[in-house]
Amino acid sequence: MVKQRDTKPSAKTAFVTHDHEGCAAGTLHRAQEAAREKGVRMTPVRQRALEILLEEHRAMGAYEVLDRLAADGFGNQPPVAYRALEFLVENGLAHRVRRLNAFAACMRPGEDHAPVFLICRACGEVAEAGADEVRSALLDAAARHNFTVERATVEALGLCPRCVDGAEVVA
């Protein structure tokens, strides 16, 4: 018999129960501030693309974002989504999750960080975890080889608490 946890994450959380609307609104606000500080423009399509990524804690493919943008009247040509997503990634407002060939909103916009992505192989939820220890270890290893790290992404595949507990059907 699988024991169910007392507090289960909702479908919009990244493995822990929290106020997702507050989480998304706060992250959007920090992203807008970070864009302002960098002197880059958050056009309506860029902002909407980020809002779409913030609606759930999972990575989304460019075509899924495009479908949502098109439904909101922003056009249905792939460059619409790709340009918006590229802008978000280049400016630290979103991340590319390569394993999934998808994009996820950055939960720490405006901060210098190298996150670890925890990817649930069953439900597709993605958590951006702080990984200062991993970053330090990587920089130390690189320094021993006189190598300068410019960008690094760590992606871990596994099961989220809900899927481990059997609350999700594993495909």
N, C-alpha and C positions, 0 to 999 in steps of 0.2 A: 504494500500500500504506500502511495506517495503522500508524504505529509505536505499540506499546503501552508505557505507562509501566512502569517497574520496580516501583513501589509503587502499587498501585491502592487507592482507598478501598473499604472494605467497604460493604455496603448500609446500614449504620447510621451512617455518618459523614457529616459535612458537608464533603465534598470533600477531606478529608485523612485519612490513616490515623492512628488514635489508639485508645486504650483506651476504647471506648464505654461499657462497664459502669462504669468509674471516672468517666468524664465525667458520665454520668447520675446516679450516686450522689452525686458531689460537688455537682452542680447542685441535686439534691433537698435535700441537707443545707443548702446556702446558702439555698435557698428557705424551708426550715423555720425557719432562724435569722432571716431577714428578716421572716417572718410574726410570729415571737415578738417581735422588736424593735418591730414596728408595733403589737403588741397585738391582732392579728387571729387568729382560730381556724382552723386547718387541720383541718376535719372529715374524716372518712374518705373521703367522696365527693370533696371538693376535692383531697385528697392523691392519690387514685387517678386523678383526671382529669389531674393534673400528671404522675404516673408514666406514664400512657398517652402523653402528649405527649413525654415524655423517651425513650420506647422507640426512636424513630427520629428522625433529623434531617430531618423534613418537617413541613409544616403539615397539620393534620387538620381536617376539617369537624366541626361540632357533632354531626351525626347519626352519624358514624363513632365519635366519642368516646362518644356515647350507647349505641351498640351494644355497645361494649366494657364500659361501666359496667353495662349491663343483664346482660351475660354474667357479670359479677362479683357480681350480686345487688343492685345499687343502684337498680333500677327502670328502666322503659322509657318514661317520659314525657319529652318534650323539655325541660320546665323543669329536670329533674334535671341535664342536661348544660349547658344555657344558664346556669343560676345558678352552677354550679361554674366554668365558663369565664369568666363575667363577674367573679366574685370574683378569679380568678387574674390577669386583665388589670388590673382596678382596683388590685390590690396589687402590680403590677410583677413577677408571677411567670410571666406568659405574655404573648404579644403577639398582636394580631389582624393577620393578613396579609390586607389588604383585597383585593388582586388575586385571591387564591384563595378569598376568603370562608371563611377557615379560621384556625386558631389554632396557634401554635408556642410551645413552652416558652421562657421567657427564659433565656438562657445566662449572664446576669450579674445574677441576682436580688439585690436590695438595693443595687445601684449606680445612681447617677444617670447615665443614658446615653440616647442616641438612636441606636439601631442602624440599620444598613442591612441589608435582607434581600436576599440573593442567591438568586434563585429559578431553578432549572433548569427550562426549559420542556419538556424531554423526559422526565425521570424524576420531577420534582416535588420533588426534594430541596431543602431550604431551609437556608441558612447565615445565622446572625446574625453580621454582621461589625461590629467596632468601627469607629466612624466619627467620631472626635474632630475630624478636619479638616473633614468635612462639616458637623458640628454648629457648629463655629466659624464657618465661612463663612455658614451659615444665620443664626446669631445676629448676625453683623456686618451682613449684608444687612438683616435686620429692624431692627436698631438705627438704620441710616441712614434708616429710615422711621418711627422712633419706635414701632415695633411690638414687643410682647412676645410671644414664642413660648411657648405653654404645652405644646404637644405637636406632634411632627413624626415622620413615618414615611417613610422612603425605601425603595422596593422596586425592585430591578433585576432584569430578566428576561434570561436568557441560557442558556448551556450550561455544565454542570459539567465538570470534567476528564474524567470517565469518558465522558460523552456526546460531548464534542468528539473524543475518541479513538476513538469508534465502538464502545465496549464496550456501549452501550445502544442498543436499537432506537428510533429516533425515529419517533413515531407521526404 
